[in-house]
Amino acid sequence: MKNNQSKFFAGAAVVVVAITYLVYTGIEETSVYYLTVTEAVPMKSSTEDMRIEGLVLAGSIQKDKDSLGASFMLTDDSENIPVTYRGALPDLFDDDIDVVVQGKFDQSSGKFEAHTLLTSCPSKYEATEEEGMKASFIPRPLVE
């Protein structure tokens, strides 16, 4: 009986260690820096994947005529970063809109090569007036 219990606990320990390892490596592989434009500028020499939040600079969008995607400047009113994105552009993508780009800096050109582009609505929550209630808030999700 004692031998069976020790085998059970040893097997359970192996399962717990394996699950812990899988969770740790999964989190490690999917963790990405999330920076503002000003925070990202000093990291131009980094080769790590990162996310940068900023505003599309008005008049900077140059859409590719031959393929999907665009080039534009990302700003936070202090610093600017040139961004190149290849892929289908979100419907809400336009001048002066908040976006989050994910990718890496190209070491030769200094441009940020984005593989993901997310736009957000002008307001995450929109107030509505309902009879008998002061205000309620309806969440508006990010649009990819």
C-alpha positions as CSV (number, residue, x, y, z in Angstrom):
1,M,0.0,0.0,0.0
2,K,2.8,2.4,0.9
3,N,4.6,1.7,-2.3
4,N,1.5,2.5,-4.4
5,Q,1.1,5.9,-2.6
6,S,4.7,6.8,-3.2
7,K,4.3,6.0,-7.0
8,F,1.1,8.1,-7.1
9,F,2.7,11.1,-5.5
10,A,5.8,10.8,-7.7
11,G,3.5,10.7,-10.8
12,A,1.5,13.6,-9.6
13,A,4.7,15.6,-9.0
14,V,5.9,14.9,-12.5
15,V,2.6,16.1,-13.9
16,V,2.7,19.3,-11.8
17,V,6.2,20.0,-12.9
18,A,5.3,19.4,-16.6
19,I,2.3,21.7,-16.4
20,T,4.3,24.4,-14.7
21,Y,7.0,24.2,-17.3
22,L,4.5,24.4,-20.2
23,V,2.7,27.4,-18.6
24,Y,6.1,29.2,-18.0
25,T,7.4,28.6,-21.6
26,G,4.0,29.6,-23.1
27,I,4.0,32.9,-21.2
28,E,7.7,33.5,-22.0
29,E,7.2,33.0,-25.7
30,T,4.1,35.3,-25.9
31,S,5.3,38.1,-23.7
32,V,6.0,41.3,-25.7
33,Y,7.2,44.7,-24.7
34,Y,4.4,47.3,-24.8
35,L,5.8,50.8,-25.3
36,T,5.0,54.4,-26.1
37,V,6.7,56.0,-29.1
38,T,9.1,57.9,-26.8
39,E,10.0,54.7,-24.9
40,A,10.6,52.8,-28.2
41,V,13.0,55.3,-29.9
42,P,16.0,54.4,-27.7
43,M,15.3,50.7,-28.4
44,K,15.8,51.0,-32.2
45,S,18.9,48.7,-31.9
46,S,16.8,46.0,-30.3
47,T,16.0,42.9,-32.3
48,E,13.1,41.9,-30.0
49,D,9.5,41.8,-31.0
50,M,7.6,44.7,-29.3
51,R,4.3,46.6,-29.4
52,I,4.2,50.3,-29.8
53,E,1.2,52.5,-29.1
54,G,0.9,55.9,-30.8
55,L,-1.1,58.2,-33.1
56,V,-0.9,58.0,-36.9
57,L,0.7,61.3,-37.9
58,A,-1.7,63.3,-40.2
59,G,-0.6,63.2,-43.8
60,S,2.0,60.5,-43.4
61,I,0.1,57.5,-44.7
62,Q,1.4,56.1,-48.0
63,K,-0.6,53.1,-49.1
64,D,1.0,50.5,-51.3
65,K,-0.7,50.3,-54.7
66,D,0.9,47.0,-55.7
67,S,0.2,45.1,-52.5
68,L,-1.7,45.3,-49.2
69,G,-0.2,47.6,-46.5
70,A,1.0,51.0,-45.9
71,S,3.9,53.1,-44.6
72,F,3.2,55.9,-42.0
73,M,4.7,57.8,-39.1
74,L,3.7,56.9,-35.6
75,T,3.9,59.7,-33.0
76,D,3.2,60.6,-29.4
77,D,3.7,64.4,-30.0
78,S,7.2,64.1,-28.7
79,E,8.9,61.5,-31.0
80,N,8.1,59.9,-34.4
81,I,8.8,56.4,-35.7
82,P,8.5,55.4,-39.4
83,V,6.4,52.3,-39.6
84,T,5.9,49.8,-42.5
85,Y,3.0,47.4,-42.4
86,R,2.3,44.6,-44.9
87,G,-1.2,43.2,-44.7
88,A,-4.8,44.2,-44.9
89,L,-5.5,47.6,-43.3
90,P,-8.2,47.8,-40.7
91,D,-11.3,49.8,-41.8
92,L,-10.7,52.4,-39.1
93,F,-7.1,53.1,-40.1
94,D,-6.7,56.8,-41.0
95,D,-4.9,60.0,-39.9
96,D,-5.0,61.0,-36.3
97,I,-6.2,57.6,-34.9
98,D,-4.7,55.6,-32.1
99,V,-3.0,52.4,-33.2
100,V,-0.9,49.6,-31.7
101,V,1.7,48.0,-34.0
102,Q,3.6,44.9,-33.2
103,G,6.9,43.9,-34.9
104,K,10.6,44.7,-34.9
105,F,12.9,47.5,-35.9
106,D,14.8,46.9,-39.2
107,Q,18.4,47.5,-38.3
108,S,19.4,48.7,-41.7
109,S,16.7,51.3,-42.4
110,G,15.7,52.2,-38.8
111,K,12.0,51.6,-39.7
112,F,9.6,49.6,-37.6
113,E,8.5,46.6,-39.6
114,A,5.0,45.8,-38.2
115,H,3.4,42.4,-38.7
116,T,0.3,43.4,-36.7
117,L,-1.7,46.6,-36.8
118,L,-4.6,47.3,-34.4
119,T,-6.8,50.4,-34.4
120,S,-9.0,51.5,-31.5
121,C,-12.2,53.4,-31.6
122,P,-11.9,57.1,-30.6
123,S,-13.5,56.2,-27.2
124,K,-13.3,52.8,-25.6
125,Y,-16.6,53.4,-23.9
126,E,-19.5,55.3,-25.2
127,A,-22.0,56.8,-22.8
128,T,-25.7,56.3,-23.4
129,E,-28.7,57.8,-21.7
130,E,-31.5,55.4,-20.8
131,E,-34.8,56.1,-19.1
132,G,-34.5,55.8,-15.4
133,M,-30.7,55.6,-15.4
134,K,-28.2,58.3,-15.3
135,A,-25.8,56.7,-17.7
136,S,-24.6,53.3,-18.7
137,F,-21.5,52.4,-20.6
138,I,-21.3,50.1,-23.6
139,P,-17.8,48.6,-24.2
140,R,-16.5,49.0,-27.8
141,P,-13.8,46.4,-28.7
142,L,-10.6,46.9,-30.5
143,V,-11.0,46.4,-34.3
144,E,-8.2,44.5,-36.0
